[in-house]
Structure formats: structure tokens, C-alpha cells
Amino acid sequence: MNNLFPVLALNSNITQLIKKIPSAGILENIKEGLNNEIRFIDQNSPISDVAKIVKFSTDSKSYVSLSAAYCQYLWLMCSIIIRDIDLSVIIEECKRCRVTLEQFADCSKQVLNQPQEQISKQIPLEFKGINLEQYIDYLKRIPELLNTTEFCRQQEYYMKLLSELTNKETFSLDDFSDVNIKTPYGEKINSVYCFGICFILLHEASHFSLGHMDKESCAIQDEKDADFSSFWSIYSDIPESEKFSANCGVLCALFSLLYLNPKIESDNIHPTEDDRIFKVYECIKKDSPKYTVLLVHFFMYWAKNYQIDGFPTNLQNTEDSVDKIKNFLAEYKKIKA
């Protein structure tokens, strides 16, 4: 097939990441009958199913089925919200320093034209402990965010594509031809996305390794166990330098499931999406305050985009706001039940 979702170009990146996660037991699973090949569905259509493990009756071999349309959905979702969060942080910093976005962009360009030792001298005192290479890398990526007109145009375009991926009436694969996953900022999104798909794939593989395939029906506890196995395999094996992207990827994957089921309707098989999100969040929140920022913004986007009545307003990036969201969700699910 010549016309494919742009995100499928990252499949080899995902393969390389999975090789870094030996505790997932993929090699052992393959020996026990898990097919090494991922079978893609929805390669030229909207999302029909995210992922599942399928067993061949002929030879008892199992393989993981993954939606190509979902892969593109996750990448777009990561791009929309992480770009929005990063820009909001820049805007807040500009306000604090009383400079415009244009002045910030010009200053960033000037900094990048200087030797590293000179750059280190210009870092504000409160940021002196940061990794200089990461800071320089950050300055190289953010120009894509600072052109307000282009930023808004792309966000609107990506949101339109998200809608198409769940709507058969408006879907056209040609509409995705302008998605560019190879920009400097796109590389950041690619890393988060790849870890998100790793989580989805390892979740399915865990059903095989945990013996869930031998049961007539899957229980909610089985899904919790598969989440637990997938997350901890990634968290335990990924090097510290990649752990932030990995954790963001897991959270993004779980939030994507919430966005695909915005009313949090129970299927009596999986835990509710918010419960799955908070389970992971509670494991990583002490690692970095940035996870709280991510969590609050993802829920705010959910409430805004899906017009969730009564969602708390004026939320800050604090644990107090997280508690307000939890309290709202508890009541929200009671009403929906």
C-alpha cells in the first residue's frame, strides 16, 4: 500500500525501544507461541479497535493486532497537547520576565549563536542546575511554537484530523499527507509517542505472558495486571535519560483511551480510563512536578474539547487541583452510571 499514515514511519523506532525492555519477556513469550510480527488493522480507515491479542485456532499461535489509525491518533494527540502545554509555559515565563514572544524568540536565536561556555553564564540563577545540552536542545526546538498564526493553524488542522480518525463519514487518508513528523519539535513528540505505543503493545503481550489467553473471558483484574506489568517493565528498564519521555508516553496512551471514550462509559472489562491514569500517576508524581502539569492540562483539554459540564475551573498545576479533578470524576461517574 503506497498511501499510509505518516506515523507508521516510526515503527522501527518502536521496535528498537522494545528491545531495551527485557523484563517484558518478549523473547520468552515468542518461544511460548507469541508471534513476533505486529498485525496492523485500520491502515486506510478510522479506528475500529485500538489493540488486542488474537489467537490462531489452526496452530495456536498468538499475535498482537494494532490499529494504524490509532497510532496516528496518539501521535496527533501528543502533538496537540504537549505543544499547547509547552507554549503556555513559555508564555507564563515571558509574562514573568516582561518580554514578548517575539523578544523571547530573538533572544533564543542569539543564545544559540554563542559558545556553550558563554551560554552557561547567561542561564538565570534559578535554572543554574539544568542540563546544558538539554537546554540548548530545547532552544532549537521551540521556534515551531512561537509563530502564533502558524501554531494556531496547525493545532486546528490536527484537531480536525483527530475527529476524522473516529468518524467514517469524514475520513480521507489523503488529509494526513501534510502531517510532518520530522520537524525538530516533532522529534520530541516522536519519542513520547513511541513509548506510548510500547505501553499499548506490552499491555497486550502481558495478557499472553500472564496466561489470560487461556480464560474464556477477560476480567477487570486481568486488565489491571496487564497495565501494571507493561508500565513497570518500561519504568524499570528504560535508562534515566529517557524516563521522562517514557512516563509521558504511558500517560498519553492512557489519556488517548479517555479521549476515545470521553463519557467514561464502562465496558465491564477494563477499569475506567481515569482510574488507569491515576494508577500510573501515583507511581511517578514524586519523580517530577512536570507530571502534575501534564495531568492537569490533559484533563482540562478533555473537559474543554468534550464539553464536560461542571468541570473545575481556574485549576493550577498543583496536587490540590488533582484532588479537585478526582472529586469531580467520582461524581461524574456516579451520574453516568
Number of C-alpha atoms within 10 A of each C-alpha: 5 4 11 16 22 19 22 15 10 15 12 10 14 19 12 11 16 22 12 14 21 15 15 24 14 21 13 12 18 18 10 13 16 22 17 14 11 12 15 14 19 18 20 16 19 26 23 15 14 17 19 17 20 18 17 9 8 6 8 10 14 22 21 21 19 24 21 27 28 26 27 24 26 26 27 23 25 26 23 21 17 20 21 18 16 13 19 13 13 17 17 11 15 16 12 9 10 11 12 13 19 13 12 19 17 12 12 17 14 11 18 14 10 11 9 13 9 11 16 17 10 10 15 9 8 7 9 12 9 11 11 15 10 10 14 16 14 15 16 15 15 18 16 16 20 16 13 13 9 12 17 13 10 15 18 13 17 21 15 13 23 22 14 22 21 18 14 13 8 12 18 15 18 11 13 19 11 10 16 10 19 12 12 15 19 18 13 19 23 23 20 28 30 29 28 27 23 24 28 23 21 25 25 23 25 26 22 25 21 14 10 17 16 10 8 7 9 15 15 14 12 19 20 17 17 23 24 16 22 25 23 17 21 25 20 14 15 21 13 11 8 13 17 18 21 26 24 23 25 28 25 27 26 23 24 22 19 21 19 15 13 17 13 19 13 14 9 10 13 16 18 18 21 17 15 20 20 17 14 18 18 10 13 16 15 11 10 10 13 13 20 20 17 19 23 19 19 23 18 19 15 18 17 12 12 12 11 14 9 9 17 14 10 6 15 13 16 13 14 11 18 19 11 14 19 15 12 14 16 11 11 17 14 8 8 10 9
